[in-house]
Structure formats: C-alpha cells, structure tokens
C-alpha cells in the first residue's frame, strides 16, 4: 500500500527519482560540522549513542537533500534544527517546559530544559541566514510545533470525535513544521534579490528630488562618502547592484509564470516612482 502510494506520487509528479538518487553526493564535511556543533551543547548524557547517531544522520540527510542548493553554513543550521525538533518530539522534556517555551523565549528567560535552551539559541541565529519575514515565520512555526507537542502529550489518551476532522487538519498544520521547512529553502544569500531591489531602487529614484531639495542625508551620499567616490560613481554603482539583482532573480525564476510575475513586479515598481508626484521624475523625463 505504501509502495503503491509512493510510486503513484513519483509518477504523477514526474520526478526522476533514480537519477536523483544516483546523483546524490552529500558533502561529508557537513556531517563533521554538525557533530562539532552538537558537542558544544553538552547534551550527550541525555541520549544513547544510537539515538545520537540516528538524530545526527536525520539532520544531515534532511539538510543535504532538501537544501543542497544552500551554503554549507545554512545546511548545518537546518541539520541542527532537525536534530532538535526530532529530539523534542521523541524525548520527554516535560510538558511544563514545552508549555512555557514560547513565553520564556519572548521574555528572554532560560528554558526549563537544556534541549529547549539549545533550540532557543538556534532560533536566535535565524536572522543571520534568513530575511526578517522568513526568520520570524520560522520562529513562529517552531513555537507552534512545541506548543502542539505539549498539547499532544496532554491529550494523548483522549479519543477523537467523528466530527473532529477539521481539528485533525489543524493539529497537523500546527505540529508539522511545514512553514519553517518551506522558508528554509529561501535563504537571504541565495535569494536576496527582491529585498535588494525593493530597498535600493527608491534610493536611486528619490535621489533627483533630494538633490533639488539640497538633502545630503541619504544612501547615495553615504555610499559616496564611504567609498570615497563621486556622487555619480556612487549612484551608478547602486544601479549596477540593482541590475545584478534583477539578473540573478531572472536566472533563479525558471518558470514562465514566476518570471512573468517578477517582471510585472519590476515594471510596476518602476512605474510607481515615475507617476508618483513626490519623486518629480515625470518632469525629469519631460525635460
């Protein structure tokens, strides 16, 4: 039954599973980095050697298959995250410790179990690797997972009502970590470009009106000062960065629909700056 379901899935998604397996050559140095980081946690006494190896291998394979396109440092973080979430799911850290995880994380207090302390510290590193929305979503997803784990432990002996199908879906959504693992695919180093575009292009388009107003406290002036270059050179260097960001994004977005959405977004974003009166760009064009 399971084989039939998996076979059906692979055929319907047209994934070349055999080719993928044959091409899989994980970087074994990642495994050593994972072990090195885990040793720093000093939680070896809580696990048997078999448990430790199983969880380490699970994290390693998740990070080197799902996220092989990411930098090694990020793959290590994802492996550590997987190690901890599996441990929290399997290991009895105490219901109270689980229930208080979110509030203690928000208040900055130590957790009630060393495993949860490790998770709290790991979550604190997410903004290093992911953009704000993604990193916060990963944190929220993790809190929901731990909260759902506590709830599951408390309600393990309860029987489900025949009318509770929506609750089952809800519980799966909360405990599945799908959102966290979804956002892991979009780190800010491989996919920084839409953020770069949104943040930087107003500095170019607003520069004209700011120069007319005699403003000096802006990104272009700061770039020129720091790079010891002229304003013109600084402005063109920013333009080059924007164009490079657009090119990278277009290379990443292979699908026709995704590329169209991206191009429409670019066009609309530029259009806004030309039609919005505050930027004064229409008079520049008309002149």
MILO-618199 format. One record per residue (C-alpha): residue number from 0; residue in three letters; x, y, z. Coordinates in steps of 0.25 Angstrom, whole numbers, plus 5000, padded with zeros to 4 digits. Example, Ala and Ser with C-alpha at 12.3 -4.5 7.8 and 13.67 -1.06 7.14 Angstrom:
BEGIN
<atom 0,"ALA",<5049,4982,5031>>
<atom 1,"SER",<5055,4996,5029>>
REM end
This chain:
BEGIN
<atom 0,"UNK",<5000,5000,5000>>
<atom 1,"UNK",<5011,5010,5004>>
<atom 2,"UNK",<5019,5006,4992>>
<atom 3,"UNK",<5007,5008,4983>>
<atom 4,"UNK",<5005,5022,4989>>
<atom 5,"UNK",<5019,5026,4987>>
<atom 6,"UNK",<5020,5020,4973>>
<atom 7,"UNK",<5008,5028,4969>>
<atom 8,"UNK",<5013,5041,4975>>
<atom 9,"UNK",<5026,5039,4967>>
<atom 10,"UNK",<5020,5036,4954>>
<atom 11,"UNK",<5010,5047,4955>>
<atom 12,"UNK",<5020,5058,4959>>
<atom 13,"UNK",<5029,5053,4948>>
<atom 14,"UNK",<5041,5053,4957>>
<atom 15,"UNK",<5054,5045,4952>>
<atom 16,"UNK",<5055,5038,4966>>
<atom 17,"UNK",<5066,5029,4961>>
<atom 18,"UNK",<5074,5039,4955>>
<atom 19,"UNK",<5073,5048,4967>>
<atom 20,"UNK",<5078,5037,4976>>
<atom 21,"UNK",<5090,5033,4967>>
<atom 22,"UNK",<5094,5048,4967>>
<atom 23,"UNK",<5093,5050,4982>>
<atom 24,"UNK",<5107,5052,4987>>
<atom 25,"UNK",<5106,5059,5000>>
<atom 26,"UNK",<5117,5067,5006>>
<atom 27,"UNK",<5122,5059,5017>>
<atom 28,"UNK",<5129,5071,5023>>
<atom 29,"UNK",<5115,5076,5027>>
<atom 30,"UNK",<5114,5064,5036>>
<atom 31,"UNK",<5126,5067,5044>>
<atom 32,"UNK",<5122,5081,5045>>
<atom 33,"UNK",<5108,5076,5051>>
<atom 34,"UNK",<5115,5067,5061>>
<atom 35,"UNK",<5124,5079,5065>>
<atom 36,"UNK",<5113,5088,5068>>
<atom 37,"UNK",<5105,5077,5075>>
<atom 38,"UNK",<5117,5075,5084>>
<atom 39,"UNK",<5116,5089,5089>>
<atom 40,"UNK",<5102,5087,5094>>
<atom 41,"UNK",<5107,5077,5105>>
<atom 42,"UNK",<5095,5068,5104>>
<atom 43,"UNK",<5101,5055,5101>>
<atom 44,"UNK",<5098,5049,5114>>
<atom 45,"UNK",<5083,5051,5111>>
<atom 46,"UNK",<5084,5041,5099>>
<atom 47,"UNK",<5089,5028,5096>>
<atom 48,"UNK",<5099,5027,5085>>
<atom 49,"UNK",<5089,5020,5076>>
<atom 50,"UNK",<5079,5032,5078>>
<atom 51,"UNK",<5090,5042,5076>>
<atom 52,"UNK",<5095,5036,5063>>
<atom 53,"UNK",<5080,5034,5058>>
<atom 54,"UNK",<5077,5049,5060>>
<atom 55,"UNK",<5090,5054,5055>>
<atom 56,"UNK",<5088,5045,5042>>
<atom 57,"UNK",<5074,5050,5041>>
<atom 58,"UNK",<5078,5065,5041>>
<atom 59,"UNK",<5090,5062,5031>>
<atom 60,"UNK",<5081,5056,5021>>
<atom 61,"UNK",<5070,5066,5022>>
<atom 62,"UNK",<5080,5077,5020>>
<atom 63,"UNK",<5087,5071,5009>>
<atom 64,"UNK",<5075,5067,5001>>
<atom 65,"UNK",<5065,5077,5003>>
<atom 66,"UNK",<5074,5089,5003>>
<atom 67,"UNK",<5086,5084,4995>>
<atom 68,"UNK",<5086,5098,4988>>
<atom 69,"UNK",<5089,5105,5000>>
<atom 70,"UNK",<5102,5109,5006>>
<atom 71,"UNK",<5109,5099,5015>>
<atom 72,"UNK",<5107,5108,5028>>
<atom 73,"UNK",<5092,5109,5026>>
<atom 74,"UNK",<5091,5094,5023>>
<atom 75,"UNK",<5098,5092,5037>>
<atom 76,"UNK",<5088,5101,5043>>
<atom 77,"UNK",<5076,5093,5037>>
<atom 78,"UNK",<5082,5080,5041>>
<atom 79,"UNK",<5083,5085,5056>>
<atom 80,"UNK",<5069,5090,5055>>
<atom 81,"UNK",<5064,5076,5050>>
<atom 82,"UNK",<5073,5069,5061>>
<atom 83,"UNK",<5066,5077,5072>>
<atom 84,"UNK",<5052,5077,5066>>
<atom 85,"UNK",<5053,5061,5065>>
<atom 86,"UNK",<5058,5061,5079>>
<atom 87,"UNK",<5047,5070,5085>>
<atom 88,"UNK",<5037,5061,5078>>
<atom 89,"UNK",<5043,5048,5083>>
<atom 90,"UNK",<5049,5052,5096>>
<atom 91,"UNK",<5042,5055,5109>>
<atom 92,"UNK",<5046,5069,5113>>
<atom 93,"UNK",<5034,5071,5121>>
<atom 94,"UNK",<5020,5077,5118>>
<atom 95,"UNK",<5022,5089,5126>>
<atom 96,"UNK",<5035,5092,5119>>
<atom 97,"UNK",<5029,5091,5106>>
<atom 98,"UNK",<5017,5099,5110>>
<atom 99,"UNK",<5026,5111,5115>>
<atom 100,"UNK",<5035,5110,5103>>
<atom 101,"UNK",<5029,5122,5095>>
<atom 102,"UNK",<5027,5131,5107>>
<atom 103,"UNK",<5041,5129,5112>>
<atom 104,"UNK",<5047,5131,5098>>
<atom 105,"UNK",<5039,5144,5097>>
<atom 106,"UNK",<5043,5149,5111>>
<atom 107,"UNK",<5058,5145,5109>>
<atom 108,"UNK",<5057,5135,5121>>
<atom 109,"UNK",<5065,5122,5121>>
<atom 110,"UNK",<5057,5110,5117>>
<atom 111,"UNK",<5053,5099,5127>>
<atom 112,"UNK",<5061,5088,5119>>
<atom 113,"UNK",<5075,5089,5113>>
<atom 114,"UNK",<5069,5083,5100>>
<atom 115,"UNK",<5059,5095,5099>>
<atom 116,"UNK",<5071,5105,5103>>
<atom 117,"UNK",<5078,5099,5090>>
<atom 118,"UNK",<5066,5102,5082>>
<atom 119,"UNK",<5064,5116,5087>>
<atom 120,"UNK",<5079,5119,5084>>
<atom 121,"UNK",<5078,5113,5070>>
<atom 122,"UNK",<5065,5121,5067>>
<atom 123,"UNK",<5073,5134,5071>>
<atom 124,"UNK",<5082,5131,5059>>
<atom 125,"UNK",<5072,5130,5049>>
<atom 126,"UNK",<5072,5145,5045>>
<atom 127,"UNK",<5087,5143,5041>>
<atom 128,"UNK",<5083,5134,5030>>
<atom 129,"UNK",<5068,5138,5026>>
<atom 130,"UNK",<5061,5150,5023>>
<atom 131,"UNK",<5052,5156,5034>>
<atom 132,"UNK",<5039,5151,5030>>
<atom 133,"UNK",<5045,5137,5027>>
<atom 134,"UNK",<5053,5136,5040>>
<atom 135,"UNK",<5041,5141,5049>>
<atom 136,"UNK",<5032,5131,5042>>
<atom 137,"UNK",<5042,5120,5045>>
<atom 138,"UNK",<5042,5124,5060>>
<atom 139,"UNK",<5026,5125,5060>>
<atom 140,"UNK",<5025,5111,5053>>
<atom 141,"UNK",<5035,5105,5064>>
<atom 142,"UNK",<5027,5111,5075>>
<atom 143,"UNK",<5014,5105,5069>>
<atom 144,"UNK",<5021,5092,5068>>
<atom 145,"UNK",<5026,5092,5082>>
<atom 146,"UNK",<5012,5096,5087>>
<atom 147,"UNK",<5005,5086,5079>>
<atom 148,"UNK",<5015,5075,5084>>
<atom 149,"UNK",<5011,5079,5099>>
<atom 150,"UNK",<4996,5079,5095>>
<atom 151,"UNK",<4998,5065,5089>>
<atom 152,"UNK",<5005,5059,5101>>
<atom 153,"UNK",<4993,5065,5110>>
<atom 154,"UNK",<4982,5059,5101>>
<atom 155,"UNK",<4989,5046,5097>>
<atom 156,"UNK",<4978,5038,5104>>
<atom 157,"UNK",<4966,5045,5098>>
<atom 158,"UNK",<4958,5039,5087>>
<atom 159,"UNK",<4955,5047,5075>>
<atom 160,"UNK",<4940,5050,5071>>
<atom 161,"UNK",<4935,5046,5058>>
<atom 162,"UNK",<4933,5061,5055>>
<atom 163,"UNK",<4947,5065,5058>>
<atom 164,"UNK",<4953,5064,5044>>
<atom 165,"UNK",<4956,5079,5044>>
<atom 166,"UNK",<4963,5078,5057>>
<atom 167,"UNK",<4972,5067,5052>>
<atom 168,"UNK",<4976,5076,5040>>
<atom 169,"UNK",<4978,5088,5049>>
<atom 170,"UNK",<4987,5079,5059>>
<atom 171,"UNK",<4995,5074,5047>>
<atom 172,"UNK",<4997,5088,5042>>
<atom 173,"UNK",<5002,5093,5055>>
<atom 174,"UNK",<5011,5081,5058>>
<atom 175,"UNK",<5016,5079,5044>>
<atom 176,"UNK",<5027,5090,5043>>
<atom 177,"UNK",<5023,5091,5028>>
<atom 178,"UNK",<5025,5106,5029>>
<atom 179,"UNK",<5038,5106,5035>>
<atom 180,"UNK",<5044,5096,5025>>
<atom 181,"UNK",<5038,5104,5014>>
<atom 182,"UNK",<5045,5116,5018>>
<atom 183,"UNK",<5058,5109,5020>>
<atom 184,"UNK",<5058,5108,5004>>
<atom 185,"UNK",<5059,5123,5003>>
<atom 186,"UNK",<5072,5128,5010>>
<atom 187,"UNK",<5076,5142,5009>>
<atom 188,"UNK",<5089,5139,5002>>
<atom 189,"UNK",<5083,5131,4990>>
<atom 190,"UNK",<5070,5139,4989>>
<atom 191,"UNK",<5073,5153,4994>>
<atom 192,"UNK",<5069,5160,4981>>
<atom 193,"UNK",<5055,5164,4983>>
<atom 194,"UNK",<5059,5170,4996>>
<atom 195,"UNK",<5071,5177,4990>>
<atom 196,"UNK",<5062,5183,4979>>
<atom 197,"UNK",<5051,5188,4988>>
<atom 198,"UNK",<5061,5194,4998>>
<atom 199,"UNK",<5071,5200,4988>>
<atom 200,"UNK",<5063,5205,4976>>
<atom 201,"UNK",<5056,5216,4984>>
<atom 202,"UNK",<5070,5222,4987>>
<atom 203,"UNK",<5072,5223,4972>>
<atom 204,"UNK",<5058,5229,4969>>
<atom 205,"UNK",<5058,5238,4980>>
<atom 206,"UNK",<5072,5244,4978>>
<atom 207,"UNK",<5067,5254,4968>>
<atom 208,"UNK",<5057,5261,4977>>
<atom 209,"UNK",<5066,5260,4989>>
<atom 210,"UNK",<5077,5267,4981>>
<atom 211,"UNK",<5067,5278,4977>>
<atom 212,"UNK",<5064,5280,4992>>
<atom 213,"UNK",<5078,5280,4996>>
<atom 214,"UNK",<5077,5268,5004>>
<atom 215,"UNK",<5090,5261,5008>>
<atom 216,"UNK",<5086,5250,5018>>
<atom 217,"UNK",<5083,5239,5008>>
<atom 218,"UNK",<5088,5226,5003>>
<atom 219,"UNK",<5095,5231,4991>>
<atom 220,"UNK",<5103,5242,4999>>
<atom 221,"UNK",<5107,5231,5009>>
<atom 222,"UNK",<5111,5222,4999>>
<atom 223,"UNK",<5120,5233,4992>>
<atom 224,"UNK",<5126,5237,5005>>
<atom 225,"UNK",<5129,5222,5010>>
<atom 226,"UNK",<5135,5218,4996>>
<atom 227,"UNK",<5142,5231,4994>>
<atom 228,"UNK",<5136,5233,4981>>
<atom 229,"UNK",<5128,5244,4973>>
<atom 230,"UNK",<5113,5244,4975>>
<atom 231,"UNK",<5111,5240,4960>>
<atom 232,"UNK",<5120,5228,4962>>
<atom 233,"UNK",<5113,5224,4975>>
<atom 234,"UNK",<5099,5225,4968>>
<atom 235,"UNK",<5104,5217,4956>>
<atom 236,"UNK",<5109,5206,4966>>
<atom 237,"UNK",<5096,5205,4972>>
<atom 238,"UNK",<5089,5204,4959>>
<atom 239,"UNK",<5099,5193,4955>>
<atom 240,"UNK",<5095,5185,4968>>
<atom 241,"UNK",<5080,5186,4965>>
<atom 242,"UNK",<5083,5181,4951>>
<atom 243,"UNK",<5091,5170,4956>>
<atom 244,"UNK",<5080,5166,4966>>
<atom 245,"UNK",<5070,5166,4954>>
<atom 246,"UNK",<5079,5157,4946>>
<atom 247,"UNK",<5081,5147,4958>>
<atom 248,"UNK",<5066,5147,4961>>
<atom 249,"UNK",<5063,5144,4946>>
<atom 250,"UNK",<5073,5133,4946>>
<atom 251,"UNK",<5066,5127,4959>>
<atom 252,"UNK",<5052,5128,4954>>
<atom 253,"UNK",<5052,5118,4943>>
<atom 254,"UNK",<5037,5116,4941>>
<atom 255,"UNK",<5029,5125,4931>>
<atom 256,"UNK",<5019,5129,4942>>
<atom 257,"UNK",<5029,5133,4952>>
<atom 258,"UNK",<5037,5141,4942>>
<atom 259,"UNK",<5025,5148,4938>>
<atom 260,"UNK",<5021,5151,4952>>
<atom 261,"UNK",<5035,5156,4955>>
<atom 262,"UNK",<5036,5165,4942>>
<atom 263,"UNK",<5022,5170,4945>>
<atom 264,"UNK",<5026,5174,4959>>
<atom 265,"UNK",<5039,5181,4954>>
<atom 266,"UNK",<5031,5189,4944>>
<atom 267,"UNK",<5020,5193,4954>>
<atom 268,"UNK",<5030,5197,4964>>
<atom 269,"UNK",<5038,5206,4954>>
<atom 270,"UNK",<5024,5211,4949>>
<atom 271,"UNK",<5020,5216,4962>>
<atom 272,"UNK",<5033,5224,4964>>
<atom 273,"UNK",<5030,5231,4951>>
<atom 274,"UNK",<5015,5234,4953>>
<atom 275,"UNK",<5016,5238,4968>>
<atom 276,"UNK",<5017,5253,4969>>
<atom 277,"UNK",<5026,5253,4981>>
<atom 278,"UNK",<5038,5247,4973>>
<atom 279,"UNK",<5037,5258,4962>>
<atom 280,"UNK",<5042,5248,4951>>
<atom 281,"UNK",<5032,5252,4941>>
<atom 282,"UNK",<5038,5266,4940>>
<atom 283,"UNK",<5051,5260,4938>>
<atom 284,"UNK",<5046,5251,4927>>
<atom 285,"UNK",<5038,5262,4920>>
<atom 286,"UNK",<5050,5271,4921>>
REM end
